[in-house]
Amino acid sequence: MKIFLAGCICTALFSVFFLMHEKNAKKEAVLMKRARSHTPPPDTDQSLQKFSLTGFDDEGKKFWNLQGDKAKIDTGQTIFLEQNVTLKLKESTVIKTDHVQWSQDGGILRTRAMVTVSHENAEVKGRGAVGRLSENFIQLNHDIEMLINKSTLLTCDGPLKIFIKENKMVFYRKVKVVDDRGVLTANRMDVLFDPEQKKVSQIIAIGNVTIERGTDTTHSQRAIYSLVTGSVRLEGNPEVTLHKESAKMLDAPFRN
């Protein structure tokens, strides 16, 4: 039994190795033949406990690790992980969900479950996800909610696209940012991280941008919002609507 389980684990690890080293095609072909010698009979699925997969970068350094309490490998060598599924990436990103499907054909992760992503000082939640680890890309599909610095809440209908190496997240459809200084909405928002400071540096809102501060409202096509200073720079023919109390501040110097 131990030899049988070891064969299953070897099959999974060899397959991940091939995906992360596509340039070595000839060497992969030889290793694939060896891996197939450990493949279980075609009419059986294999179940394992405490399963783990590890991927390496081009320099042979550990780049990501995928773990789950339970795993099943089907005859097509697709791996289904369940319970406490955790994906840890090299760039301090941790992704957690209840279950995930790992396809060796292209190295793609998929799930329809709720997903939590922790990156730097931000935490994101969403429903459903797809990931291409060889491209440093993760997408959350629906009902996105992101908490930044425990005080700024960003929501959208989705999808959310995470470009790991670029330190950037892009939110789509009915995007809204809320904090104690006001509300900002747009069609799309790009959240940029400072890799040295390890925190969000800017939020760039694009398309039908609306900013509400108290009773005042501003419209523009683009806005750049700094979380550090709370300042907003508007671009694209901005329009400002000042309500009664704000208007009094403007004409105060001219009143007797």
Secondary structure, DSSP 8 states (H G I E B T S, - for coil): -HHHHHHHHHHHHHHHHHHH-TT-HHHHHHHHHHHHTT---TT--EEEEEEEEEEE-TTS-EEEEEEEEEEEE-TT--EEEEEEEEEEETTTEEEEEEEEEEETTTTEEEEEEEEEEEETTEEEEEEEEEEEGGGTEEEEEEEEEEEETTTEEEEESS-EEEETTTTEEEEEEEEEEEETTEEEEEEEEEEEEETTTTEEEEEEEEEEEEEEETTEEEEEEEEEEETTT--EEEESS-EEE--HHHHHHHHGGG--
